Amino acid sequence: MGACGACTVLTRGRRMKSCLALAASYDGRSITSIEGIGTPDELHPLQEAFIRHDALQCGYCTPGQIMSGIAVLAEKPRNREAIREAMSGNLCRCGAHPNIVEAIAEVAGL
């Protein structure tokens, strides 16, 4: 239903909720999931910031939050409010939203 954003992936640098996408519509397009942005030995800067800011609890939404956060960073947010607005399609039922915003803000240099 696309309500939580936990399945967010990137295609052409833009966010997409994979649960709402017909796979055949993306034939031949590059799709990047959480597995494609870092390695256990060399995490993506946003993954590192999530750890530093304790921006995850149960972990269910974390892949989608990070993928959406990467797209937000590419949009060059001006402030934390812009980050909150841009991340509004990704829900964290554990309540880690403030920490998620701080992690993204750190990587954005805010």
Beta strands, then each sheet from edge to edge (+ up, - down):
strand 1: 8-11
strand 2: 14-17
strand 3: 31-32
sheet 1: 2+ 1- 3+
end
